[in-house]
Amino acid sequence: MKFLNFLVLLFSLNCFFNFYLNQSCENPNLLPTACSPYVTASLIYIPTGYTQATLVAEVEARLALSQVDPACSTTLTELTCLTAFSECATPFPVPIPPCKFVCNQAVQYCLQTLLFAGQTFPDCDATDTNTGFEIYPETERNYGVVIVQCKNTTISSALTPAFACENFANIPSECSSSISGSIFTAPGFGTTQTALAAVAQARIASASLAPPTCSLPLIDLICRSVFQSCTTYPPIATGLPANLYIPSPPCKSICNVAVDQCAEVLALGGAPPPNCGATSQLVPPQEQYPLTQWTFNINGNNVNIPCTPTNAIEPADTFRCEVFNNIPVECNNFVTGPIWVSSLADQTILAAQASARIAAFASVPTPCSTHLIELTCRSIFRPCNSYNEPYMAATFELPTSPCKSICTTALSQCAQYFAIGNQPLFNCDTIDPFSMQPLYPETSTVYNFYGNSLEIQCQPSIISPPLPKPFECAILTNS
């Protein structure tokens, strides 16, 4: 038996010397700068067939891929450097490998980043095919003639993970009805709840300027896009060595509603509508707003991530053309054809506004009141135009404004009456909040739809010639 054990030892020593005595140890004179915090040995192990230059080239290529979030970059750099530039044990030229903890730490902080980038992650349980040794031992490696302790991590500072699922605590109040449960953050990239809240708040402030029928679905889309619901997948669910934190995107229906309600408002303001067909930057690429779900192949298994549907009630159309059936009789002579209405101001509301103004003109002299009634009717009940926009393949309903001459004539006819009655003068330079152009254009209103212009001529007065002024100066003559 002793003789048999001696033969086994002799065989092991023969294998050891045949493999490792062909290796060499050298001073690390070409060490990449990124490796200097982790490789401090005076001698490094150079395998057969390699030189320091070839090792450096391989390491620099790997480090170029590890420039991701700081935690992943730090841990993966340490693992790469300790693996490539292993300290050389003496007196035998054998490498001192990094401990398994170094590898596990890199995987913990890099797994999701590398998966999302379409890259592979280290296998911390791998075995060297030439020697049969674990590449990353738990504590030590027994070479038979010498036992070496593995190199553990020297990273002592706390690291921030790239991704996380967090309970929301810092979201705008406008998002409270859209968000529930945990949300997806990327603190390793600086995308904290505070940063997300700032992004959402800026977008919400802009969206709030639109009519509620647009702003409500648009804000719902903003909230669900910025604060995406998050699901944690533990290793037992994926077979991977670390947690995955996967966001749930808003469903395409949410985006479609926002586009349907806001296309005209955004186009007239020169802002592009949400792109409901956009592609995310995930690997493999996914629709940013999927119909039902995202699908990832994780560790050989397809994992479906359902999108989040809206809980908001879909509003009615924002703007539309309607045949008038509820206007004051005083407007009959000034309104023909379909009129432009919105969900916030239907015909009943418009009629009430017009009737209130016309009633205020009851005591005004006829020449002035006639021009004021025309101005009121044409300003409130504006003719409607349908425009088929080729870029968005959508139909927009647009109003025809009264010409500025109608306003200036009314002002000329009524200026003295308003002055005597101490009434405020109306403003012929008013800006239309819908088009952000003059409510009373000189000749026309030009709408710019992503490079396609549409010019709509203003509506002139039908009172011709202008009625005489209620007050005017005259030269006295002898009778």
ZALO-431533 format. One record per residue (C-alpha): residue in one letter; x, y, z. Coordinates in nm, 3 decimals, decimal comma, padded with zeros to 5 digits, m for minus. Layout:
ZALO-431533
+-------+---------+---------+---------+
: setor :       X :       Y :       Z :
+-------+---------+---------+---------+
:     A :       X :       Y :       Z :
...
+-------+---------+---------+---------+
END
This chain:
ZALO-431533
+-------+---------+---------+---------+
: setor :       X :       Y :       Z :
+-------+---------+---------+---------+
:     M :  00,000 :  00,000 :  00,000 :
:     K :  00,281 :  00,240 :  00,085 :
:     F :  00,443 :  00,161 : m00,245 :
:     L :  00,113 :  00,234 : m00,425 :
:     N :  00,082 :  00,569 : m00,250 :
:     F :  00,437 :  00,646 : m00,349 :
:     L :  00,355 :  00,576 : m00,713 :
:     V :  00,051 :  00,806 : m00,698 :
:     L :  00,264 :  01,082 : m00,546 :
:     L :  00,530 :  01,027 : m00,806 :
:     F :  00,273 :  01,047 : m01,085 :
:     S :  00,129 :  01,369 : m00,939 :
:     L :  00,471 :  01,524 : m00,910 :
:     N :  00,550 :  01,424 : m01,267 :
:     C :  00,231 :  01,593 : m01,391 :
:     F :  00,303 :  01,896 : m01,180 :
:     F :  00,660 :  01,938 : m01,304 :
:     N :  00,566 :  01,866 : m01,667 :
:     F :  00,302 :  02,139 : m01,663 :
:     Y :  00,421 :  02,409 : m01,424 :
:     L :  00,796 :  02,397 : m01,474 :
:     N :  00,734 :  02,513 : m01,831 :
:     Q :  00,576 :  02,831 : m01,693 :
:     S :  00,758 :  03,143 : m01,575 :
:     C :  00,736 :  03,428 : m01,323 :
:     E :  00,817 :  03,785 : m01,424 :
:     N :  00,820 :  04,134 : m01,282 :
:     P :  00,492 :  04,310 : m01,384 :
:     N :  00,639 :  04,590 : m01,595 :
:     L :  00,348 :  04,621 : m01,842 :
:     L :  00,059 :  04,620 : m01,593 :
:     P : m00,246 :  04,822 : m01,706 :
:     T : m00,318 :  05,123 : m01,485 :
:     A : m00,664 :  04,986 : m01,399 :
:     C : m00,502 :  04,676 : m01,244 :
:     S : m00,255 :  04,857 : m01,020 :
:     P : m00,493 :  04,877 : m00,715 :
:     Y : m00,543 :  04,500 : m00,722 :
:     V : m00,215 :  04,348 : m00,850 :
:     T :  00,060 :  04,432 : m00,601 :
:     A :  00,284 :  04,125 : m00,631 :
:     S :  00,648 :  04,162 : m00,731 :
:     L :  00,620 :  03,852 : m00,952 :
:     I :  00,330 :  03,750 : m01,174 :
:     Y :  00,262 :  03,415 : m01,335 :
:     I :  00,310 :  03,388 : m01,714 :
:     P :  00,153 :  03,073 : m01,867 :
:     T :  00,320 :  02,890 : m02,155 :
:     G :  00,248 :  03,053 : m02,489 :
:     Y :  00,183 :  03,395 : m02,331 :
:     T :  00,386 :  03,705 : m02,277 :
:     Q :  00,306 :  04,005 : m02,062 :
:     A :  00,216 :  04,193 : m02,379 :
:     T : m00,041 :  03,933 : m02,489 :
:     L : m00,189 :  03,919 : m02,138 :
:     V : m00,218 :  04,298 : m02,131 :
:     A : m00,392 :  04,301 : m02,470 :
:     E : m00,650 :  04,047 : m02,352 :
:     V : m00,710 :  04,227 : m02,024 :
:     E : m00,752 :  04,568 : m02,187 :
:     A : m01,006 :  04,421 : m02,429 :
:     R : m01,205 :  04,279 : m02,134 :
:     L : m01,179 :  04,598 : m01,932 :
:     A : m01,316 :  04,796 : m02,227 :
:     L : m01,635 :  04,590 : m02,193 :
:     S : m01,653 :  04,644 : m01,817 :
:     Q : m01,694 :  05,021 : m01,835 :
:     V : m02,050 :  05,007 : m01,712 :
:     D : m02,189 :  05,115 : m01,377 :
:     P : m01,922 :  05,179 : m01,110 :
:     A : m01,999 :  04,873 : m00,895 :
:     C : m01,980 :  04,632 : m01,186 :
:     S : m01,677 :  04,804 : m01,334 :
:     T : m01,489 :  04,791 : m01,000 :
:     T : m01,563 :  04,428 : m00,916 :
:     L : m01,518 :  04,299 : m01,270 :
:     T : m01,189 :  04,485 : m01,307 :
:     E : m01,058 :  04,330 : m00,985 :
:     L : m01,160 :  03,981 : m01,098 :
:     T : m01,013 :  04,026 : m01,448 :
:     C : m00,679 :  04,159 : m01,317 :
:     L : m00,635 :  03,897 : m01,044 :
:     T : m00,719 :  03,620 : m01,292 :
:     A : m00,487 :  03,737 : m01,569 :
:     F : m00,199 :  03,865 : m01,355 :
:     S : m00,195 :  03,604 : m01,081 :
:     E :  00,072 :  03,639 : m00,818 :
:     C :  00,346 :  03,381 : m00,864 :
:     A :  00,413 :  03,147 : m00,570 :
:     T :  00,770 :  03,054 : m00,487 :
:     P :  00,982 :  02,852 : m00,510 :
:     F :  00,759 :  02,681 : m00,767 :
:     P :  00,616 :  02,885 : m01,059 :
:     V :  00,248 :  02,833 : m00,975 :
:     P : m00,031 :  03,096 : m00,986 :
:     I : m00,219 :  03,216 : m00,677 :
:     P : m00,578 :  03,235 : m00,805 :
:     P : m00,850 :  03,479 : m00,695 :
:     C : m01,095 :  03,340 : m00,441 :
:     K : m01,445 :  03,239 : m00,539 :
:     F : m01,576 :  03,533 : m00,336 :
:     V : m01,406 :  03,773 : m00,580 :
:     C : m01,589 :  03,604 : m00,867 :
:     N : m01,923 :  03,586 : m00,685 :
:     Q : m01,894 :  03,953 : m00,597 :
:     A : m01,840 :  04,048 : m00,962 :
:     V : m02,136 :  03,835 : m01,069 :
:     Q : m02,357 :  03,987 : m00,800 :
:     Y : m02,292 :  04,339 : m00,923 :
:     C : m02,256 :  04,266 : m01,296 :
:     L : m02,502 :  03,989 : m01,381 :
:     Q : m02,792 :  04,208 : m01,493 :
:     T : m02,573 :  04,474 : m01,651 :
:     L : m02,395 :  04,215 : m01,863 :
:     L : m02,719 :  04,037 : m01,952 :
:     F : m02,881 :  04,364 : m02,063 :
:     A : m02,569 :  04,441 : m02,266 :
:     G : m02,577 :  04,098 : m02,432 :
:     Q : m02,246 :  03,989 : m02,274 :
:     T : m02,154 :  03,672 : m02,084 :
:     F : m02,080 :  03,670 : m01,713 :
:     P : m01,808 :  03,474 : m01,528 :
:     D : m01,871 :  03,112 : m01,429 :
:     C : m01,754 :  03,102 : m01,068 :
:     D : m01,778 :  02,720 : m01,057 :
:     A : m01,566 :  02,661 : m01,367 :
:     T : m01,278 :  02,414 : m01,374 :
:     D : m00,947 :  02,454 : m01,556 :
:     T : m00,953 :  02,194 : m01,834 :
:     N : m00,570 :  02,162 : m01,833 :
:     T : m00,521 :  02,100 : m01,461 :
:     G : m00,862 :  02,002 : m01,325 :
:     F : m00,837 :  02,274 : m01,058 :
:     E : m01,124 :  02,505 : m00,968 :
:     I : m01,045 :  02,836 : m01,135 :
:     Y : m01,182 :  03,019 : m00,831 :
:     P : m01,124 :  02,811 : m00,513 :
:     E : m01,306 :  02,881 : m00,189 :
:     T : m00,993 :  02,932 :  00,022 :
:     E : m00,689 :  02,752 : m00,118 :
:     R : m00,546 :  02,547 : m00,402 :
:     N : m00,348 :  02,230 : m00,331 :
:     Y : m00,082 :  02,170 : m00,595 :
:     G :  00,043 :  01,856 : m00,419 :
:     V :  00,389 :  01,993 : m00,353 :
:     V :  00,264 :  02,330 : m00,233 :
:     I : m00,066 :  02,472 : m00,099 :
:     V : m00,144 :  02,838 : m00,173 :
:     Q : m00,410 :  03,058 : m00,023 :
:     C : m00,632 :  03,226 : m00,282 :
:     K : m00,640 :  03,604 : m00,325 :
:     N : m00,942 :  03,767 : m00,168 :
:     T : m01,099 :  04,101 : m00,254 :
:     T : m00,938 :  04,426 : m00,149 :
:     I : m01,252 :  04,632 : m00,220 :
:     S : m01,354 :  04,774 :  00,115 :
:     S : m01,587 :  05,060 :  00,024 :
:     A : m01,963 :  05,009 : m00,006 :
:     L : m02,083 :  04,955 : m00,362 :
:     T : m02,411 :  05,071 : m00,512 :
:     P : m02,593 :  04,806 : m00,717 :
:     A : m02,676 :  04,885 : m01,077 :
:     F : m03,048 :  04,801 : m01,051 :
:     A : m03,302 :  04,759 : m00,774 :
:     C : m03,671 :  04,723 : m00,697 :
:     E : m03,768 :  04,989 : m00,441 :
:     N : m04,084 :  05,093 : m00,262 :
:     F : m04,168 :  05,433 : m00,405 :
:     A : m04,130 :  05,720 : m00,160 :
:     N : m04,048 :  06,019 : m00,375 :
:     I : m04,286 :  06,040 : m00,669 :
:     P : m04,500 :  06,337 : m00,780 :
:     S : m04,854 :  06,342 : m00,643 :
:     E : m04,986 :  06,336 : m01,002 :
:     C : m04,849 :  05,980 : m01,032 :
:     S : m05,009 :  05,839 : m00,718 :
:     S : m05,305 :  05,690 : m00,904 :
:     S : m05,080 :  05,533 : m01,170 :
:     I : m04,814 :  05,372 : m00,950 :
:     S : m04,843 :  05,095 : m00,691 :
:     G : m04,598 :  04,845 : m00,547 :
:     S : m04,223 :  04,865 : m00,602 :
:     I : m04,063 :  05,062 : m00,887 :
:     F : m03,755 :  04,994 : m01,100 :
:     T : m03,450 :  05,210 : m01,032 :
:     A : m03,090 :  05,207 : m01,153 :
:     P : m02,897 :  05,363 : m00,862 :
:     G : m02,565 :  05,239 : m01,002 :
:     F : m02,622 :  05,462 : m01,304 :
:     G : m02,745 :  05,754 : m01,094 :
:     T : m03,112 :  05,686 : m01,172 :
:     T : m03,245 :  05,711 : m00,819 :
:     Q : m03,602 :  05,786 : m00,715 :
:     T : m03,503 :  06,151 : m00,671 :
:     A : m03,361 :  06,166 : m01,024 :
:     L : m03,669 :  05,993 : m01,168 :
:     A : m03,898 :  06,232 : m00,979 :
:     A : m03,716 :  06,531 : m01,130 :
:     V : m03,758 :  06,390 : m01,482 :
:     A : m04,126 :  06,313 : m01,426 :
:     Q : m04,197 :  06,651 : m01,267 :
:     A : m04,052 :  06,839 : m01,563 :
:     R : m04,255 :  06,636 : m01,813 :
:     I : m04,571 :  06,663 : m01,604 :
:     A : m04,534 :  07,042 : m01,581 :
:     S : m04,525 :  07,060 : m01,961 :
:     A : m04,813 :  06,813 : m02,005 :
:     S : m05,028 :  07,004 : m01,755 :
:     L : m05,047 :  07,298 : m01,996 :
:     A : m05,262 :  07,087 : m02,231 :
:     P : m05,640 :  07,048 : m02,189 :
:     P : m05,732 :  06,778 : m01,933 :
:     T : m05,849 :  06,539 : m02,204 :
:     C : m05,488 :  06,538 : m02,327 :
:     S : m05,299 :  06,604 : m02,004 :
:     L : m05,459 :  06,321 : m01,804 :
:     P : m05,366 :  06,031 : m02,037 :
:     L : m05,032 :  06,196 : m02,115 :
:     I : m04,944 :  06,223 : m01,745 :
:     D : m05,054 :  05,862 : m01,695 :
:     L : m04,813 :  05,758 : m01,972 :
:     I : m04,533 :  05,973 : m01,826 :
:     C : m04,577 :  05,826 : m01,478 :
:     R : m04,585 :  05,465 : m01,597 :
:     S : m04,287 :  05,518 : m01,828 :
:     V : m04,068 :  05,690 : m01,569 :
:     F : m04,176 :  05,488 : m01,263 :
:     Q : m04,198 :  05,137 : m01,406 :
:     S : m04,330 :  04,858 : m01,187 :
:     C : m04,056 :  04,618 : m01,078 :
:     T : m04,035 :  04,244 : m01,010 :
:     T : m03,746 :  04,071 : m00,830 :
:     Y : m03,649 :  03,730 : m00,970 :
:     P : m03,436 :  03,535 : m00,717 :
:     P : m03,184 :  03,268 : m00,822 :
:     I : m03,430 :  02,990 : m00,743 :
:     A : m03,662 :  03,127 : m01,013 :
:     T : m03,398 :  03,178 : m01,284 :
:     G : m03,115 :  02,937 : m01,205 :
:     L : m02,878 :  03,235 : m01,214 :
:     P : m02,634 :  03,312 : m00,934 :
:     A : m02,784 :  03,651 : m00,841 :
:     N : m03,114 :  03,840 : m00,829 :
:     L : m03,261 :  03,999 : m01,140 :
:     Y : m03,466 :  04,318 : m01,115 :
:     I : m03,695 :  04,345 : m01,416 :
:     P : m03,918 :  04,648 : m01,498 :
:     S : m04,272 :  04,615 : m01,632 :
:     P : m04,334 :  04,858 : m01,920 :
:     P : m04,660 :  05,045 : m01,980 :
:     C : m04,886 :  04,873 : m02,233 :
:     K : m04,912 :  05,011 : m02,585 :
:     S : m05,278 :  05,094 : m02,522 :
:     I : m05,168 :  05,363 : m02,272 :
:     C : m04,944 :  05,519 : m02,535 :
:     N : m05,211 :  05,495 : m02,805 :
:     V : m05,466 :  05,676 : m02,588 :
:     A : m05,216 :  05,955 : m02,513 :
:     V : m05,137 :  05,995 : m02,884 :
:     D : m05,504 :  05,990 : m02,978 :
:     Q : m05,589 :  06,260 : m02,725 :
:     C : m05,278 :  06,476 : m02,764 :
:     A : m05,167 :  06,454 : m03,127 :
:     E : m05,323 :  06,786 : m03,227 :
:     V : m05,215 :  06,974 : m02,916 :
:     L : m04,856 :  06,851 : m02,939 :
:     A : m04,833 :  06,902 : m03,315 :
:     L : m04,959 :  07,258 : m03,294 :
:     G : m04,708 :  07,327 : m03,019 :
:     G : m04,426 :  07,187 : m03,233 :
:     A : m04,367 :  06,887 : m03,003 :
:     P : m04,350 :  06,530 : m03,137 :
:     P : m04,608 :  06,282 : m03,009 :
:     P : m04,501 :  05,975 : m02,809 :
:     N : m04,359 :  05,707 : m03,036 :
:     C : m04,571 :  05,403 : m02,954 :
:     G : m04,359 :  05,185 : m03,183 :
:     A : m04,025 :  05,274 : m03,024 :
:     T : m03,773 :  05,002 : m02,937 :
:     S : m03,613 :  04,978 : m02,594 :
:     Q : m03,237 :  04,949 : m02,539 :
:     L : m03,271 :  04,609 : m02,374 :
:     V : m03,104 :  04,297 : m02,513 :
:     P : m03,265 :  04,147 : m02,704 :
:     P : m03,447 :  04,464 : m02,815 :
:     Q : m03,805 :  04,489 : m02,696 :
:     E : m04,091 :  04,720 : m02,784 :
:     Q : m04,088 :  05,013 : m02,544 :
:     Y : m04,466 :  04,985 : m02,524 :
:     P : m04,557 :  04,618 : m02,588 :
:     L : m04,907 :  04,498 : m02,663 :
:     T : m04,909 :  04,250 : m02,375 :
:     Q : m04,561 :  04,161 : m02,248 :
:     W : m04,183 :  04,154 : m02,278 :
:     T : m04,014 :  03,817 : m02,328 :
:     F : m03,660 :  03,747 : m02,207 :
:     N : m03,461 :  03,429 : m02,249 :
:     I : m03,302 :  03,389 : m01,908 :
:     N : m03,072 :  03,095 : m01,856 :
:     G : m03,240 :  02,905 : m02,141 :
:     N : m03,595 :  02,976 : m02,024 :
:     N : m03,838 :  03,230 : m02,167 :
:     V : m03,963 :  03,468 : m01,898 :
:     N : m04,268 :  03,679 : m01,983 :
:     I : m04,294 :  04,023 : m01,821 :
:     P : m04,653 :  04,151 : m01,857 :
:     C : m04,699 :  04,519 : m01,931 :
:     T : m04,897 :  04,743 : m01,698 :
:     P : m05,241 :  04,850 : m01,826 :
:     T : m05,398 :  05,185 : m01,748 :
:     N : m05,658 :  05,226 : m01,477 :
:     A : m05,775 :  05,556 : m01,620 :
:     I : m06,103 :  05,602 : m01,809 :
:     E : m06,038 :  05,679 : m02,173 :
:     P : m06,160 :  06,035 : m02,238 :
:     A : m06,362 :  06,150 : m02,535 :
:     D : m06,204 :  06,307 : m02,843 :
:     T : m06,030 :  06,633 : m02,762 :
:     F : m06,135 :  06,822 : m03,076 :
:     R : m06,402 :  06,748 : m03,335 :
:     C : m06,623 :  06,896 : m03,604 :
:     E : m06,998 :  06,907 : m03,537 :
:     V : m07,304 :  07,035 : m03,719 :
:     F : m07,431 :  07,323 : m03,502 :
:     N : m07,770 :  07,276 : m03,341 :
:     N : m07,753 :  07,481 : m03,024 :
:     I : m07,642 :  07,834 : m03,102 :
:     P : m07,811 :  08,167 : m03,018 :
:     V : m08,042 :  08,297 : m03,292 :
:     E : m07,831 :  08,614 : m03,308 :
:     C : m07,549 :  08,401 : m03,454 :
:     N : m07,753 :  08,244 : m03,733 :
:     N : m07,632 :  08,494 : m03,992 :
:     F : m07,268 :  08,448 : m03,897 :
:     V : m07,234 :  08,070 : m03,856 :
:     T : m07,260 :  07,817 : m04,139 :
:     G : m07,141 :  07,459 : m04,174 :
:     P : m06,979 :  07,240 : m03,905 :
:     I : m06,827 :  07,418 : m03,607 :
:     W : m06,511 :  07,336 : m03,408 :
:     V : m06,576 :  07,205 : m03,056 :
:     S : m06,368 :  07,036 : m02,789 :
:     S : m06,441 :  06,793 : m02,510 :
:     L : m06,399 :  07,078 : m02,263 :
:     A : m06,636 :  07,307 : m02,448 :
:     D : m06,925 :  07,134 : m02,624 :
:     Q : m07,202 :  07,321 : m02,806 :
:     T : m07,401 :  07,375 : m02,485 :
:     I : m07,105 :  07,541 : m02,312 :
:     L : m07,021 :  07,749 : m02,618 :
:     A : m07,384 :  07,859 : m02,653 :
:     A : m07,394 :  07,968 : m02,288 :
:     Q : m07,076 :  08,173 : m02,333 :
:     A : m07,209 :  08,339 : m02,649 :
:     S : m07,554 :  08,412 : m02,497 :
:     A : m07,397 :  08,576 : m02,191 :
:     R : m07,187 :  08,806 : m02,406 :
:     I : m07,472 :  08,890 : m02,644 :
:     A : m07,701 :  08,973 : m02,349 :
:     A : m07,441 :  09,223 : m02,228 :
:     F : m07,473 :  09,405 : m02,561 :
:     A : m07,850 :  09,463 : m02,524 :
:     S : m07,811 :  09,826 : m02,417 :
:     V : m07,537 :  09,901 : m02,667 :
:     P : m07,630 :  10,110 : m02,973 :
:     T : m07,704 :  09,905 : m03,282 :
:     P : m07,397 :  09,977 : m03,497 :
:     C : m07,167 :  09,872 : m03,212 :
:     S : m07,373 :  09,574 : m03,097 :
:     T : m07,401 :  09,435 : m03,450 :
:     H : m07,025 :  09,427 : m03,491 :
:     L : m06,979 :  09,288 : m03,140 :
:     I : m07,228 :  09,009 : m03,207 :
:     E : m07,049 :  08,915 : m03,529 :
:     L : m06,714 :  08,915 : m03,347 :
:     T : m06,859 :  08,706 : m03,062 :
:     C : m07,028 :  08,451 : m03,287 :
:     R : m06,731 :  08,407 : m03,518 :
:     S : m06,486 :  08,383 : m03,221 :
:     I : m06,687 :  08,122 : m03,030 :
:     F : m06,846 :  07,921 : m03,313 :
:     R : m06,549 :  07,885 : m03,544 :
:     P : m06,589 :  07,686 : m03,869 :
:     C : m06,417 :  07,348 : m03,859 :
:     N : m06,169 :  07,197 : m04,108 :
:     S : m06,051 :  06,836 : m04,129 :
:     Y : m05,687 :  06,783 : m04,228 :
:     N : m05,530 :  06,445 : m04,308 :
:     E : m05,170 :  06,467 : m04,181 :
:     P : m04,944 :  06,230 : m04,382 :
:     Y : m04,657 :  06,204 : m04,130 :
:     M : m04,876 :  06,066 : m03,852 :
:     A : m05,144 :  05,922 : m04,080 :
:     A : m05,399 :  06,101 : m03,861 :
:     T : m05,689 :  06,338 : m03,917 :
:     F : m05,684 :  06,671 : m03,732 :
:     E : m05,983 :  06,902 : m03,681 :
:     L : m05,876 :  07,267 : m03,703 :
:     P : m06,070 :  07,593 : m03,659 :
:     T : m06,106 :  07,888 : m03,893 :
:     S : m06,046 :  08,213 : m03,703 :
:     P : m06,220 :  08,546 : m03,770 :
:     C : m06,004 :  08,799 : m03,949 :
:     K : m05,846 :  09,074 : m03,745 :
:     S : m06,046 :  09,330 : m03,944 :
:     I : m06,366 :  09,205 : m03,773 :
:     C : m06,208 :  09,278 : m03,436 :
:     T : m06,059 :  09,615 : m03,528 :
:     T : m06,388 :  09,727 : m03,685 :
:     A : m06,578 :  09,632 : m03,372 :
:     L : m06,320 :  09,815 : m03,163 :
:     S : m06,353 :  10,122 : m03,383 :
:     Q : m06,733 :  10,114 : m03,365 :
:     C : m06,744 :  10,058 : m02,988 :
:     A : m06,439 :  10,234 : m02,844 :
:     Q : m06,630 :  10,546 : m02,734 :
:     Y : m06,914 :  10,342 : m02,589 :
:     F : m06,676 :  10,138 : m02,378 :
:     A : m06,496 :  10,454 : m02,269 :
:     I : m06,820 :  10,622 : m02,163 :
:     G : m06,948 :  10,308 : m01,992 :
:     N : m06,612 :  10,255 : m01,823 :
:     Q : m06,594 :  09,907 : m01,979 :
:     P : m06,259 :  09,741 : m02,062 :
:     L : m06,161 :  09,739 : m02,427 :
:     F : m06,119 :  09,397 : m02,588 :
:     N : m05,781 :  09,294 : m02,732 :
:     C : m05,746 :  09,225 : m03,103 :
:     D : m05,396 :  09,082 : m03,045 :
:     T : m05,518 :  08,794 : m02,827 :
:     I : m05,326 :  08,467 : m02,870 :
:     D : m05,531 :  08,154 : m02,931 :
:     P : m05,428 :  07,898 : m02,663 :
:     F : m05,502 :  07,616 : m02,909 :
:     S : m05,271 :  07,721 : m03,191 :
:     M : m05,051 :  07,965 : m02,994 :
:     Q : m05,104 :  08,207 : m03,284 :
:     P : m05,322 :  08,521 : m03,309 :
:     L : m05,687 :  08,450 : m03,243 :
:     Y : m05,761 :  08,724 : m03,500 :
:     P : m05,506 :  08,678 : m03,782 :
:     E : m05,453 :  08,939 : m04,050 :
:     T : m05,512 :  08,696 : m04,336 :
:     S : m05,459 :  08,333 : m04,229 :
:     T : m05,336 :  08,087 : m03,967 :
:     V : m05,050 :  07,856 : m04,065 :
:     Y : m05,023 :  07,518 : m03,891 :
:     N : m04,689 :  07,338 : m03,914 :
:     F : m04,714 :  06,958 : m03,887 :
:     Y : m04,358 :  06,820 : m03,889 :
:     G : m04,256 :  06,995 : m04,208 :
:     N : m04,601 :  06,993 : m04,369 :
:     S : m04,766 :  07,333 : m04,355 :
:     L : m05,137 :  07,398 : m04,375 :
:     E : m05,265 :  07,752 : m04,427 :
:     I : m05,627 :  07,830 : m04,330 :
:     Q : m05,761 :  08,165 : m04,448 :
:     C : m05,935 :  08,373 : m04,184 :
:     Q : m06,307 :  08,446 : m04,203 :
:     P : m06,392 :  08,803 : m04,320 :
:     S : m06,686 :  09,013 : m04,205 :
:     I : m07,020 :  08,985 : m04,383 :
:     I : m07,124 :  09,332 : m04,266 :
:     S : m07,054 :  09,549 : m04,567 :
:     P : m07,010 :  09,841 : m04,564 :
:     P : m06,933 :  09,897 : m04,194 :
:     L : m07,220 :  10,053 : m04,008 :
:     P : m07,188 :  10,418 : m03,901 :
:     K : m07,027 :  10,487 : m03,567 :
:     P : m07,256 :  10,565 : m03,275 :
:     F : m07,049 :  10,873 : m03,190 :
:     E : m06,857 :  11,095 : m03,426 :
:     C : m06,744 :  11,454 : m03,462 :
:     A : m06,906 :  11,679 : m03,726 :
:     I : m06,837 :  12,029 : m03,847 :
:     L : m07,118 :  12,264 : m03,761 :
:     T : m07,266 :  12,459 : m04,050 :
:     N : m07,500 :  12,757 : m04,049 :
:     S : m07,857 :  12,658 : m04,101 :
+-------+---------+---------+---------+
END
